[in-house]
């Protein structure tokens, strides 16, 4: 299938984009995450990554050199990095070759000047497909799934971008596994060999666990981490995702944190992107009495309530 994206609207730009086409024509494979372009508040790139990218560029004071995305899906996140960060070299990966090849075509055809950006890409595990590239990136972005696939589902059976294959050879700290943050930890561990000297990993994390757990995640991966931005979004694919977290709770993990979307909207009403990171723990505290476990959230969803969750962009830099 294919979608058409109005970039000015999608990325909340005051002017038409400089580096990518005004309207993106994007092919989506059966196994790639389907962007929520008609409901931007549910879309990870438009609603979470783009504001963070704008702040990264503002703080840097200049265009950045290189950007990498782990698990790119359609390639829209890479195009967003090209537009908002001004990068001239991009790396991107995904698990399946068909997804990566389609993303590469999407990126090439939606650049205003196809020769202005160098592409480095490959299919496989996290950052490893980029091991033969130039390797040093100023920004490594990841929005990886948290919930593992059930035993009777294969990764290539359907659109399973919200899940991952749980079986790994690496040792994962018990604390990380209890918080269902396995892939984020593994991505950070790999990222040490792919960051530029002053580069950072920006992990977009659904805040279904305490913020302190996210900081601990970075520490266990031997990074210095901070909450860069803090916001919220409506839970996409609520039937699938919330029930998946409820199953993890039943298995003894968690409990996890969800909220009624109306409560989140009130809590974040006057919070700017720039101020959100440093105020994140205070905001989280204000929401303490309103949190729902995954089981409670799933019950509320079945009763017709709109469920959301907080979102943190975790910035991790080498110590």
N, C-alpha and C positions, 0 to 999 in steps of 0.2 A: 504494500500500500504506500501511498505518498501523501504528504501534507504540504501546505503552503503557509509560511510564517511571515507575518508583518513584523519586521525587525524593530522598527521604531516603537511600535506598541509593545512588542514582546520584551524588549530590553529597557523600556521606559526611557528612550532617548529624546532629547530636545530637538535634535536634527537627524537627518537621514544618516545611516552608517557610512563610514569612510572606507572601511576595508572589506566589508562583505556586502553582498547584494541587498537591496532594499527589501526584497521579498525572497525568502529562502524556499527553494523547491527541494524537499527532503524525502528520500525514500526510506521506508522503515521495514526491516526484515521481520520475519515472524518471531525471531528470538530476541529482538532488541526492545528496550524499554520504550513505551509509547509516550512521547512528550504530551503534556497537558496544555497545549497551546490555546485552547478555548477557555481554560480556567487557570489563569496564571498563578493564582494563590495556591494551586495544588502542584505547580510545576517546579521541580528542583532547580533547574538552570535559571529560569527567569526570576523566580521569587527568592531564591537563596544564594545561588552562585553569583549571579550578575551583580547584585549589590556589594557582595564581598570583593569581586574583581574590580569594581569601580573604586572601592576604598583602597585596595592594594595599589592601584595605579596612582591614586591621589597621594598616598603616603610615600611612594617611591619618587614622585615628582618627574618621572620620565617614562618613556616606553620601555618595556622589559624585552629581554632577548629571546627567551625560550620558555615554552609552556608544555606540560605533559598532562594527559588525562588517562587515568586508569579506569577501564570499563566505560568506554565512550558511548556505546550504543549507537545512536544515529549520527554522531559527530557534531551535534548542535552545541555541545559544551566547548568543543575545540573552536568552532567558529565564533562563539562568544568570547573566548580568550583572545582570539586574533583581533576582534573589534575593540574590546574594552582594555586589553593589556598592551596592544600594539606590537605583539610578538611577531618575529619573522621566522621562527623555527618552532614546529610543534611535533610532539610525539604523542601517540595514542595507541591504546591496546583494548582488546576485549577477548573473551574466552574463545569465541568461534570465528573462524576465518571468514565466513559469509557476512558476519556482522561488521568486521573490520574493513573488508573490501568495500562494502556498501557505504560505510562511514567515509572512507577515503574518497570515493566518488562524490559523495555529498559535499565534502569540504572543497574539493577541487572546483566543482562547478558553481559553488556559491561564493567564491572569492572574486572580488572585483578585478584583481590582477593575479592570475593563477601562478605567475612566476615570482611573486613577491614573498611567498611563504614556502619554506622547505618542510616537507612532510616526512616523518619517520614513524613507521607503524608496523604492527605485527599482531598475530593472534597467539594467545597462550596465557600463562599465569602472571597476573598483576603486571609488574614492570619488566619482567624477564624478556619479553619480545623486543625490548629496546636495548638489549645489552650490546648490540653491534652498532648502535647509533652514536652520535656525539655525546650522549648520556647526561650532560650537565644541564639541568633545567632550573630556572629561577622560581617557577611555580609548578608544583605537582599537585594536581587536583584529583580528589577521589570522592565518589558517592557510591560506595559499595553496599551490597545487601547485607543484612544482619541475620536473617532467619534461614537456617539450612533447609534443603529439600528433604521431603519425606522419603523413606526408603523405596517406595513404589513409583517414584517419579524420576524420569531422566532429564538431564539438563537440556537436551535437544528435543524433548517431547512437545513443548509448547512455549509460550512467552513466560519464561521463569526468571525474568530479570530482578525480581524482588527476593530471590532466594539464591543459595549457592551450595556447592557440593561440600559437605562437612568434612569428609575424610581428608586429612592432611598429614604429611610426614613430619612437619615442623612441631617443635614443642611450643605449646601456647600456655602462658601462665594461667593458673586456675582462676584468678580474679577476672582476667579478660574473658575467659569462656563463660563465666557466671553472668557477665554483663552482656553476653551475645555480641561481642565486638571482635571476634576472631579475625575476620578479613582485614579490618582496619589496622589491627596490630601487625599482621603480616605485611601489609602494604607499607607501613612505616619502617619496618625492619629492612625491607628491600630498598626503600627510598634513600637510605644513607649513601648508596653507591651511585645515585642519579641526580643528586642536588648540586647546584652550583655553590660556590663558597658561602654566599649570603642568601641562598635559596631557602624556601620553606614549603612544607607540605600543608595543604589546606584540606582537611577532612570535613565533609559535610555530614553531620551526624544527627539523626533523629534523636531528640533528647528524651528517650524513653527510659533512660537511667540517669542518676544524679550527675550534675556537672563535675563534681569531685571525681567521679569514676572516669570521666573523659580526660581530666588532667592526669590521673593515675595511669591511664592507657599510654599517654605520651611518655611518662616517666619510665614505665616498664619497657618501652621500646627504645629507651636511652635518648630521648629527645627532651628539649625544654619546650613545654606546651602552654598555650594560653587560649582563652576563649576570645576569638577575633570578632565574631558577630554572634548575636543571639536573637532569634525570632521564632516564628511559629508557622505552621501550615496545616491545612486540612489533610487528614489521612487519606492518601490515594489508595485505591483498591482495598477499602476497609474490610470487606468480607474476608479477603485472603490474608491480609497483613495482620489485622487485629486477632483473628482466630489463630494465626501462626504464633503470635506472641503468647496467647492464652495457652496454647499447647506447650510452649516452653515453660510457662509458669507451672503447669500441671506436672511437668517433668522435674520440677524442683528449682528452676532458675528464676531470676527476678526477685521480687515482683517488679513489673515494668510500669511506666508512667504514661498515662494518656489523660486528656482533658476534654471537656465539652468545648467545641469551637467558640461558642459565645463567651465563655470565661477567658479564653486566650485572647480573643479580640479586645476585650476590655483591658486586660492586663498590659497589652502591648500598644494600646492606642496612642500614647504620647511618647513612645520610645523611638529615637532615631537610630539609624544603622550605626552611625559614628559612636553613639553613646552606649549602644547595646552590649558590647563586649565587656566593658568595665563595670557595667551594672548587672551583669548576668546573674550573679549569685544572689543579689538582692531581689531581682525579679523572680527567680526560682523560689526563694523563700516565701514571697507573697502568694505563690500558687500552691503552697504545701497543702492547705486544707481542701483544695479543689481537685487534687489528683485522683485518678481512677486506675485501678489495676487493669491489666489486659482483659481479665475475665469480666470485670465490671464494665469496661468500655465496650466489650463485645455485646453484652446484654443491652446496654444503652443504645448501641447502634441498631440492634435488632428491633428496638422499640421506636426507631425513627429519628434518633438524635444524631446530629453531625458531630463527629469526633475528630479531634486534632491532636497534635503533639508539638512540643517545642523543638527547635532546631538550633544546634550550635555549629558554627564553623570553627574547628579547632586548628589553630596555627601551630605547627611543630617545626622547630629549628634545631640544628645540631648544637650540642652543648659546647 
